[in-house]
Every structure is written in structure tokens, then in C-alpha cells.
């Protein structure tokens, strides 16, 4: 194998590694975005529950809670179960 063949092989290997790294990075970005979305839904769910206990909930709260729960179930089916360890500590 000549020098140029080795250079081409190295370049192809480097390009493949770069593509793999980019794909992994993109997947991680997707996971982080999904987690942020779930965090927002959990916040809305908590707010709705709080407002219910304070008798300040709007009329749509029951249907909103059902929607939030369905959204979280969909998140769990795609990304795994949520747990208390997922929440930020205060």
C-alpha cells in the first residue's frame, strides 16, 4: 500500500469517526430537549395541582391535567421512566 492509499484510508477513518461523533452529539441534544420539555410539563402539572388545592384552578384544569399526564406517559414510553433522581435538588 502506497503513501497516498494510507492517507486516503486515514481520512476515511477520520471522516467516519467524525460522523459517529456528530450523530451521538445530535442524539444527546435531542435527549436534553426532550428532558426540558418533560420538565416544563411537570412544572405545569404541579402548578395545576397546587391551584386545585387552593381553590384557584381555572375550569380547564381537569382536562389540562389529563393532557399533561398523557404527555408524560408518551415521554416515558420513548425515554424511560421518570424518577425523583431526575428532579433538580432545591
C-alpha positions in Angstrom: 0.0 0.0 0.0 1.4 3.3 -1.0 1.6 6.5 0.9 -1.5 8.1 -0.7 -3.5 4.9 0.0 -2.6 5.2 3.7 -3.6 8.9 3.6 -6.9 8.1 2.0 -7.6 5.3 4.5 -6.8 7.6 7.4 -9.0 10.4 6.0 -11.9 7.9 5.5 -11.4 6.6 9.1 -11.4 10.2 10.5 -14.5 11.1 8.5 -16.3 8.1 9.8 -15.3 8.9 13.4 -16.5 12.5 12.9 -19.9 11.3 11.6 -20.3 9.0 14.5 -19.4 11.8 17.0 -21.9 14.1 15.3 -24.6 11.6 15.4 -24.0 10.9 19.1 -24.0 14.7 19.8 -27.2 15.2 17.9 -28.8 12.3 19.9 -27.7 13.9 23.1 -29.2 17.3 22.1 -32.5 15.6 21.3 -32.5 13.9 24.8 -31.8 17.2 26.5 -34.5 18.9 24.6 -37.0 16.1 25.4 -36.0 16.3 29.1 -36.6 20.1 29.2 -40.0 19.5 27.6 -40.9 17.0 30.3 -39.6 19.3 33.0 -41.9 22.0 31.7 -44.9 19.6 31.7 -44.1 18.5 35.2 -44.0 22.2 36.3 -47.4 22.8 34.7 -48.8 19.7 36.3 -47.5 20.8 39.7 -48.9 24.2 39.3 -52.3 22.9 38.3 -52.4 20.6 41.3 -51.4 23.4 43.6 -54.0 25.7 42.2 -56.6 23.0 42.7 -55.7 22.7 46.4 -56.0 26.5 46.8 -59.4 26.5 45.0 -58.0 28.9 42.4 -57.8 26.5 39.4 -59.4 27.6 36.2 -62.3 25.5 34.8 -60.0 23.7 32.3 -57.7 22.4 35.0 -59.0 18.8 34.9 -58.6 18.4 31.2 -55.2 20.2 31.4 -54.0 17.7 34.0 -55.2 14.8 31.8 -53.2 16.3 28.9 -50.1 16.7 31.0 -50.3 13.1 32.2 -50.7 11.8 28.7 -47.7 13.9 27.6 -45.6 12.5 30.4 -46.7 8.9 29.6 -45.6 9.5 26.0 -42.2 10.8 27.2 -41.7 7.8 29.4 -42.5 5.4 26.6 -39.8 6.9 24.5 -37.2 7.9 27.1 -37.8 5.7 30.1 -39.4 6.2 33.4 -39.2 9.5 35.2 -37.9 9.3 38.8 -37.2 11.5 41.7 -33.5 11.4 40.9 -34.3 13.2 37.6 -35.5 16.3 39.5 -33.2 19.1 40.5 -32.4 19.4 44.2 -33.5 22.5 45.9 
